[in-house]
Amino acid sequence: MLSSQRKQTILALLAQEKQVQSRDLSQRFGLSEDSIRRDLRELAAEGLLQRVHGGALPVSAALATFETRKSVQTASKQVIAQKAVSLIQPGQIVLIDGGTTSAELVRLLPATLSFIAVTHSPSVALALADHPLVEIILIGGQLYKHSVVTVGAAMLESINRINADLFFMGVTGVHPAAGLTTGNFEEATVKRALAGRAAETVVLASAEKLNSASAFAIGDLSLASTLVVETQPDEALRQALSQQGVTVI
């Protein structure tokens, strides 16, 4: 089998099984694990999979620029945002992550809803500026342009003074093995810290993020209290979420 054919088979297996193991592929193709690892390296370099210890996972499609992501799964994000809005109770302190799904959430907030919004996203803060009843706390720091959010030591120091009711978290991957992931080390640290300051963490995940992974781990699935999706995850992911005590809406 040619290398190109083998790679196509690997990608097909990955799409079907949501993960592949180097050892299993080695036995399947009758090749050394070194040869398989070379295939996986080359596929990862093309952005077609995410390498992990012992194999590979489907790569997240949610790593494009902020402007590009605005037009990805728009209808799905609107449905998810509407469900998320219904979780906010008057008077709560709510941490709102950056990202395009959060932008939809802010847009759908009813004018009669009163709560305190805490965000490290300048775009989220600006979108809330005209809301008549929402008090806004903007957390500063170094701007991470991909997601238009602040990161860094100053940001982490500020959030340590906040005890929130809810944290609406954006991710780029939700996977049974890899857990919750994102594409930037600093952003993963910030998301993990924000989750630690909230009584409940609600993960907002459009369809392209399910059963995929990015390079940096935010945490296990159990970091989330609730996962909000447009449609039910497949059986494997649903079982993993249930075992970790995550409610799916």
VOPAGU-2260 file (C-alpha; in pm, 1 decimal, decimal comma):
REM VOPAGU-2260
SITE   aa  ch    i         X         Y         Z
SITE  MET   A    0       0,0       0,0       0,0
SITE  LEU   A    1     129,1     343,6     -92,0
SITE  SER   A    2     195,0     596,2     181,5
SITE  SER   A    3     -84,0     823,1      52,2
SITE  GLN   A    4    -332,0     533,5      57,2
SITE  ARG   A    5    -227,2     436,1     407,1
SITE  LYS   A    6    -277,3     791,8     530,0
SITE  GLN   A    7    -626,4     804,6     380,2
SITE  THR   A    8    -708,8     479,4     558,3
SITE  ILE   A    9    -579,0     622,5     886,6
SITE  LEU   A   10    -798,6     931,7     846,6
SITE  ALA   A   11   -1100,9     715,1     764,0
SITE  LEU   A   12   -1041,4     503,4    1075,8
SITE  LEU   A   13   -1001,2     819,2    1281,2
SITE  ALA   A   14   -1331,8     958,1    1154,0
SITE  GLN   A   15   -1506,5     632,3    1236,3
SITE  GLU   A   16   -1348,3     540,5    1570,6
SITE  LYS   A   17   -1261,2     894,1    1703,5
SITE  GLN   A   18    -908,5     781,2    1791,9
SITE  VAL   A   19    -631,0     557,9    1658,3
SITE  GLN   A   20    -342,7     380,9    1833,5
SITE  SER   A   21       2,6     353,9    1678,3
SITE  ARG   A   22      38,1      -6,9    1791,5
SITE  ASP   A   23    -292,3    -111,2    1634,3
SITE  LEU   A   24    -204,8      65,4    1308,3
SITE  SER   A   25     135,4     -99,7    1304,8
SITE  GLN   A   26     -25,8    -442,7    1324,5
SITE  ARG   A   27    -294,0    -353,9    1071,7
SITE  PHE   A   28     -46,0    -238,6     805,1
SITE  GLY   A   29     239,6    -474,6     895,1
SITE  LEU   A   30     474,9    -183,1     951,1
SITE  SER   A   31     696,4     -66,7    1236,7
SITE  GLU   A   32     554,5     180,6    1486,6
SITE  ASP   A   33     824,2     424,1    1372,7
SITE  SER   A   34     672,8     419,1    1022,6
SITE  ILE   A   35     326,2     477,9    1163,2
SITE  ARG   A   36     449,1     762,0    1382,7
SITE  ARG   A   37     603,3     921,6    1073,0
SITE  ASP   A   38     264,9     902,2     897,4
SITE  LEU   A   39      96,8    1060,9    1198,8
SITE  ARG   A   40     359,5    1336,7    1215,5
SITE  GLU   A   41     304,9    1421,4     850,5
SITE  LEU   A   42     -74,3    1420,4     885,8
SITE  ALA   A   43     -48,6    1640,1    1195,1
SITE  ALA   A   44     175,4    1882,8    1005,6
SITE  GLU   A   45    -103,1    1913,6     747,2
SITE  GLY   A   46    -351,5    1990,1    1024,4
SITE  LEU   A   47    -548,1    1668,6     965,3
SITE  LEU   A   48    -518,6    1512,2    1311,7
SITE  GLN   A   49    -401,3    1583,0    1665,3
SITE  ARG   A   50    -117,4    1361,1    1785,2
SITE  VAL   A   51    -133,2    1231,7    2142,9
SITE  HIS   A   52      71,0     979,6    2339,3
SITE  GLY   A   53      33,1     643,4    2167,5
SITE  GLY   A   54    -167,3     761,4    1868,0
SITE  ALA   A   55    -388,5    1040,9    1739,1
SITE  LEU   A   56    -729,3    1207,9    1780,1
SITE  PRO   A   57    -947,1    1404,1    1536,6
SITE  VAL   A   58    -823,5    1760,7    1513,7
SITE  SER   A   59   -1058,4    2042,0    1612,3
SITE  ALA   A   60   -1195,2    2253,6    1328,5
SITE  ALA   A   61   -1241,4    2546,7    1568,5
SITE  LEU   A   62    -891,2    2689,8    1539,0
SITE  ALA   A   63    -943,0    2942,5    1259,6
SITE  THR   A   64    -929,8    3317,8    1314,6
SITE  PHE   A   65   -1202,9    3488,5    1515,1
SITE  GLU   A   66   -1351,9    3647,5    1203,4
SITE  THR   A   67   -1356,2    3317,3    1016,3
SITE  ARG   A   68   -1515,1    3133,8    1308,8
SITE  LYS   A   69   -1804,1    3379,2    1315,9
SITE  SER   A   70   -1944,4    3208,3    1005,5
SITE  VAL   A   71   -1885,1    2847,9    1122,5
SITE  GLN   A   72   -2188,1    2656,2    1259,1
SITE  THR   A   73   -2376,2    2983,8    1307,0
SITE  ALA   A   74   -2719,1    2823,1    1344,9
SITE  SER   A   75   -2580,7    2569,4    1591,4
SITE  LYS   A   76   -2420,4    2843,2    1801,5
SITE  GLN   A   77   -2747,1    3038,9    1811,7
SITE  VAL   A   78   -2937,4    2735,5    1942,3
SITE  ILE   A   79   -2669,3    2666,8    2202,6
SITE  ALA   A   80   -2658,8    3031,6    2309,8
SITE  GLN   A   81   -3035,9    3043,5    2354,8
SITE  LYS   A   82   -3021,2    2737,4    2582,1
SITE  ALA   A   83   -2733,7    2892,6    2775,6
SITE  VAL   A   84   -2919,9    3219,4    2833,8
SITE  SER   A   85   -3199,8    3026,7    3004,4
SITE  LEU   A   86   -2952,4    2910,4    3271,8
SITE  ILE   A   87   -2881,3    3263,6    3398,3
SITE  GLN   A   88   -3083,8    3371,2    3701,5
SITE  PRO   A   89   -3137,6    3734,4    3808,9
SITE  GLY   A   90   -2873,3    3863,7    4047,8
SITE  GLN   A   91   -2610,3    3604,1    3963,4
SITE  ILE   A   92   -2242,0    3668,5    3901,3
SITE  VAL   A   93   -2163,4    3514,4    3563,0
SITE  LEU   A   94   -1820,4    3461,4    3407,6
SITE  ILE   A   95   -1839,7    3480,5    3028,7
SITE  ASP   A   96   -1557,9    3343,4    2814,2
SITE  GLY   A   97   -1460,9    3491,7    2481,5
SITE  GLY   A   98   -1542,9    3333,6    2146,9
SITE  THR   A   99   -1812,8    3334,9    1884,6
SITE  THR   A  100   -2068,1    3130,2    2080,7
SITE  SER   A  101   -2036,1    3370,7    2372,9
SITE  ALA   A  102   -2099,3    3655,4    2128,3
SITE  GLU   A  103   -2429,8    3490,2    2036,5
SITE  LEU   A  104   -2516,5    3441,7    2403,6
SITE  VAL   A  105   -2466,6    3810,8    2476,3
SITE  ARG   A  106   -2671,8    3908,5    2173,0
SITE  LEU   A  107   -2967,4    3697,3    2291,3
SITE  LEU   A  108   -2981,3    3824,5    2650,4
SITE  PRO   A  109   -3325,3    3967,2    2730,8
SITE  ALA   A  110   -3329,4    4334,6    2824,3
SITE  THR   A  111   -3513,2    4252,7    3148,7
SITE  LEU   A  112   -3241,0    4023,0    3285,0
SITE  SER   A  113   -3026,8    4175,4    3562,0
SITE  PHE   A  114   -2695,7    4018,1    3665,1
SITE  ILE   A  115   -2322,9    4090,6    3698,5
SITE  ALA   A  116   -2115,5    3984,0    3398,4
SITE  VAL   A  117   -1743,8    3925,1    3447,9
SITE  THR   A  118   -1542,8    3875,6    3130,3
SITE  HIS   A  119   -1186,5    3884,5    2999,2
SITE  SER   A  120   -1320,7    3949,2    2648,6
SITE  PRO   A  121   -1325,5    4315,9    2539,4
SITE  SER   A  122   -1570,4    4228,8    2260,7
SITE  VAL   A  123   -1811,6    4066,1    2506,4
SITE  ALA   A  124   -1786,3    4368,1    2738,2
SITE  LEU   A  125   -1857,0    4608,7    2452,6
SITE  ALA   A  126   -2152,1    4401,7    2334,6
SITE  LEU   A  127   -2297,7    4423,5    2686,3
SITE  ALA   A  128   -2238,1    4796,9    2719,3
SITE  ASP   A  129   -2585,2    4890,9    2595,8
SITE  HIS   A  130   -2766,2    4630,9    2806,7
SITE  PRO   A  131   -2977,4    4828,3    3055,6
SITE  LEU   A  132   -2951,6    4597,2    3358,4
SITE  VAL   A  133   -2619,4    4413,5    3331,1
SITE  GLU   A  134   -2324,8    4534,8    3538,8
SITE  ILE   A  135   -1995,4    4462,0    3360,8
SITE  ILE   A  136   -1656,1    4380,9    3509,4
SITE  LEU   A  137   -1381,7    4363,7    3246,7
SITE  ILE   A  138   -1068,0    4173,4    3346,5
SITE  GLY   A  139    -750,8    4311,1    3188,0
SITE  GLY   A  140    -424,8    4150,9    3081,4
SITE  GLN   A  141    -231,4    4063,0    2768,4
SITE  LEU   A  142    -462,9    4032,5    2466,9
SITE  TYR   A  143    -466,2    3694,6    2293,4
SITE  LYS   A  144    -581,7    3801,3    1949,1
SITE  HIS   A  145    -706,8    3464,7    1821,3
SITE  SER   A  146    -995,4    3457,0    2069,2
SITE  VAL   A  147    -991,0    3829,6    2159,3
SITE  VAL   A  148    -947,4    3760,4    2530,8
SITE  THR   A  149    -693,7    3863,1    2793,9
SITE  VAL   A  150    -445,8    3616,5    2941,9
SITE  GLY   A  151    -143,1    3632,3    3168,3
SITE  ALA   A  152     -49,9    3689,0    3532,5
SITE  ALA   A  153    -246,8    4012,8    3580,4
SITE  MET   A  154    -563,9    3848,7    3453,5
SITE  LEU   A  155    -517,5    3541,8    3677,2
SITE  GLU   A  156    -453,2    3760,5    3982,1
SITE  SER   A  157    -774,1    3955,9    3922,8
SITE  ILE   A  158   -1004,4    3655,9    3890,0
SITE  ASN   A  159    -879,2    3510,6    4218,9
SITE  ARG   A  160   -1088,6    3778,3    4391,2
SITE  ILE   A  161   -1415,3    3665,0    4231,5
SITE  ASN   A  162   -1662,0    3395,4    4336,6
SITE  ALA   A  163   -1907,7    3339,7    4052,9
SITE  ASP   A  164   -2226,6    3139,1    4014,2
SITE  LEU   A  165   -2171,2    3036,3    3651,8
SITE  PHE   A  166   -1886,4    3021,1    3405,0
SITE  PHE   A  167   -1977,1    2989,5    3037,1
SITE  MET   A  168   -1667,8    2827,2    2887,7
SITE  GLY   A  169   -1575,6    2804,2    2522,4
SITE  VAL   A  170   -1356,1    2515,5    2404,6
SITE  THR   A  171   -1221,2    2386,8    2074,8
SITE  GLY   A  172   -1251,3    2019,0    2163,0
SITE  VAL   A  173   -1464,0    1784,1    2375,0
SITE  HIS   A  174   -1331,4    1427,7    2359,2
SITE  PRO   A  175   -1382,2    1117,4    2580,4
SITE  ALA   A  176   -1005,5    1061,2    2614,8
SITE  ALA   A  177    -857,3    1410,7    2576,4
SITE  GLY   A  178   -1125,2    1589,5    2779,0
SITE  LEU   A  179   -1170,6    1963,3    2725,4
SITE  THR   A  180    -902,5    2123,2    2506,7
SITE  THR   A  181    -810,1    2446,7    2334,9
SITE  GLY   A  182    -543,8    2567,6    2095,0
SITE  ASN   A  183    -331,9    2793,0    2318,4
SITE  PHE   A  184    -138,6    2715,5    2636,8
SITE  GLU   A  185    -209,8    3047,6    2810,1
SITE  GLU   A  186    -577,8    3033,7    2720,7
SITE  ALA   A  187    -605,7    2680,4    2859,7
SITE  THR   A  188    -459,1    2804,9    3189,1
SITE  VAL   A  189    -705,7    3094,6    3202,7
SITE  LYS   A  190   -1007,0    2872,2    3130,5
SITE  ARG   A  191    -901,0    2627,6    3401,2
SITE  ALA   A  192    -859,2    2912,4    3649,3
SITE  LEU   A  193   -1198,5    3062,1    3562,9
SITE  ALA   A  194   -1363,9    2723,5    3614,1
SITE  GLY   A  195   -1207,4    2714,2    3958,9
SITE  ARG   A  196   -1380,4    3042,4    4051,3
SITE  ALA   A  197   -1733,8    2934,9    3957,3
SITE  ALA   A  198   -1986,0    2715,7    4135,5
SITE  GLU   A  199   -2084,6    2568,1    3797,6
SITE  THR   A  200   -1899,0    2553,2    3466,5
SITE  VAL   A  201   -2113,5    2534,4    3155,2
SITE  VAL   A  202   -1930,4    2432,2    2836,8
SITE  LEU   A  203   -2076,7    2564,8    2511,1
SITE  ALA   A  204   -1984,8    2332,0    2222,1
SITE  SER   A  205   -2104,6    2348,1    1863,3
SITE  ALA   A  206   -2103,2    2028,6    1658,6
SITE  GLU   A  207   -1754,0    2056,9    1509,6
SITE  LYS   A  208   -1598,2    2053,6    1857,9
SITE  LEU   A  209   -1742,3    1718,7    1970,1
SITE  ASN   A  210   -1507,7    1416,8    1953,7
SITE  SER   A  211   -1215,5    1638,1    1850,7
SITE  ALA   A  212    -908,1    1763,6    2030,8
SITE  SER   A  213    -655,6    2045,9    2033,7
SITE  ALA   A  214    -302,0    2061,4    2165,1
SITE  PHE   A  215    -361,7    2204,7    2513,5
SITE  ALA   A  216    -569,6    2043,5    2787,1
SITE  ILE   A  217    -804,0    2260,1    2991,0
SITE  GLY   A  218    -904,4    1964,0    3204,6
SITE  ASP   A  219   -1098,5    1639,8    3222,8
SITE  LEU   A  220   -1462,3    1630,2    3120,8
SITE  SER   A  221   -1546,7    1643,4    3493,2
SITE  LEU   A  222   -1432,4    2007,4    3499,4
SITE  ALA   A  223   -1772,1    2088,1    3345,6
SITE  SER   A  224   -2099,4    2070,7    3532,9
SITE  THR   A  225   -2302,2    2100,6    3213,1
SITE  LEU   A  226   -2241,4    2063,8    2839,9
SITE  VAL   A  227   -2473,9    2260,4    2611,9
SITE  VAL   A  228   -2498,1    2122,9    2256,7
SITE  GLU   A  229   -2739,4    2145,1    1966,4
SITE  THR   A  230   -2791,1    1767,9    1933,4
SITE  GLN   A  231   -2706,8    1468,3    2152,1
SITE  PRO   A  232   -2342,4    1351,1    2141,8
SITE  ASP   A  233   -2274,7    1001,8    2010,7
SITE  GLU   A  234   -2294,0     703,7    2246,4
SITE  ALA   A  235   -1924,5     692,0    2340,8
SITE  LEU   A  236   -1906,0    1059,3    2431,0
SITE  ARG   A  237   -2243,3    1048,7    2603,6
SITE  GLN   A  238   -2128,5     760,6    2825,2
SITE  ALA   A  239   -1801,7     937,3    2907,5
SITE  LEU   A  240   -1989,5    1252,7    3006,1
SITE  SER   A  241   -2233,7    1055,0    3219,4
SITE  GLN   A  242   -1951,8     874,4    3399,9
SITE  GLN   A  243   -1794,3    1212,5    3480,7
SITE  GLY   A  244   -2122,4    1351,0    3613,4
SITE  VAL   A  245   -2169,2    1604,3    3333,7
SITE  THR   A  246   -2527,5    1702,5    3250,7
SITE  VAL   A  247   -2598,9    1736,0    2878,3
SITE  ILE   A  248   -2848,7    1999,8    2763,9
